[in-house]
Amino acid sequence: MNHIFSLIDKLEREHSLSLSEYEYLISNRTDETAQYIAEKAVRIRKSIYSNKVYIRGLIEISNICKNDCLYCGIRCSNHTCDRYRLSPEQILQCCYDGYKLGFRTFVMQGGEDPYFTDELLCELIGNIKKAYPDCAVTLSLGERDRASYQRLFDAGADRYLLRHETADTLHYSKLHPKELTLANRMRCLRDLKDIGFQTGCGFMVGSPYQTPRYIAEDLQFIEQFKPDMCGIGPFIPHKDTPFRDYPAGSVDFTCYLLSIIRLLHPPVLLPATTALGTLEPNGREKGILSGANVVMPNLSPTDVRSKYMLYNNKLSSGGESAQHIKELADRMEAIGYQIAMTRGDIKL
């Protein structure tokens, strides 16, 4: 037991562990060690960001996707999915509504929908930045080539989220169709960072075939890559995917990993994800109390929110909705935090 506490202390000091040390930390979690590392993570996070929780307005622009990832409810072969696509005018309306509510970061997320060409996105990004020059624009639109990322950056996009999903090649191949490769996903992340985007990666906790060794590889990748943002959340199965019968990941184990990530890369912007709140009513609060400092309420039109169903029972209409920002503020205040309606850039 003393060894795991010494590893946590080492991680706090050096922000680095070996692969075998990460694996030991993952395999030997107890309630006591989780509490110990959470307290350290919160202290570090407060030293950088005080008690502020940054709020992003999430706009789910399309559930049309050309890919067939085995875990995802909007995979192209799911013919029961009720497809939709927002028009540029609808997206701008979401930004207008969000700005009035106080949001200063807009996150455009969607499947890899070929409709959203560079030309369309660049014009849209330009219009958003022109209307709201004090706001950040974040994109989460999957894999593109470097020239495309460069065009989006030049148009004014500030951040790009692209979960790496797993840093192990074999594990990646078990979660994705053969035409998608970890090598290309990592190429995308390197290109994004090199171009100048504030770049986010991340992975599912408890995904099918995941082992402690695979998670250790994820943590070592995050340590070395030093993303500006890192989104991790528990795997939740979707009824219309090959993984429908696999168990969901654990909220408590996800929170333990949030604490580890805070220690290995202290300034990282770390969301308490919707998936945490889907599995447990106070899941996002648990994430904040484990070292997270970002929440992303939903700004999408109300009539499409339930259609962006990446996994079973995804929250879409309650406290995670942007229109319920007062409820979210009250919930954060109840655990000693304040929501910050600012751009919320990383503090390096």
Salt bridges, closest charged atoms under 4 A:
ASP9 OD1 - LYS40 NZ 3.30
GLU12 OE1 - LYS40 NZ 2.60
GLU12 OE2 - ARG43 NH2 3.52
GLU14 OE2 - ARG13 NH2 3.99
GLU21 OE2 - LYS10 NZ 2.99
GLU23 OE1 - ARG213 NH1 3.00
ASP31 OD1 - ARG29 NH2 3.87
GLU60 OE2 - LYS314 NZ 2.92
ASP68 OD1 - ARG75 NE 3.36
ASP82 OD2 - LYS307 NZ 3.50
GLU112 OE1 - LYS66 NZ 3.90
ASP113 OD2 - ARG85 NE 2.78
ASP118 OD1 - ARG144 NH2 2.95
GLU119 OE2 - ARG151 NH1 3.11
ASP134 OD2 - ARG104 NE 3.34
GLU143 OE2 - ARG185 NE 2.75
ASP158 OD2 - LYS129 NZ 2.82
ASP158 OD1 - ARG343 NH2 3.82
ASP191 OD1 - ARG146 NH1 3.12
ASP191 OD2 - ARG187 NH1 2.93
ASP194 OD2 - ARG146 NH2 2.51
ASP218 OD1 - HIS164 NE2 2.96
ASP240 OD2 - LYS239 NZ 2.74
ASP252 OD1 - LYS286 NZ 3.27
GLU280 OE1 - LYS286 NZ 2.75
GLU285 OE2 - ARG331 NE 2.66
GLU327 OE2 - ARG331 NH1 3.57
ASP330 OD2 - LYS326 NZ 2.96
ASP345 OD1 - ARG159 NH2 2.73
ASP345 OD2 - ARG343 NE 2.94
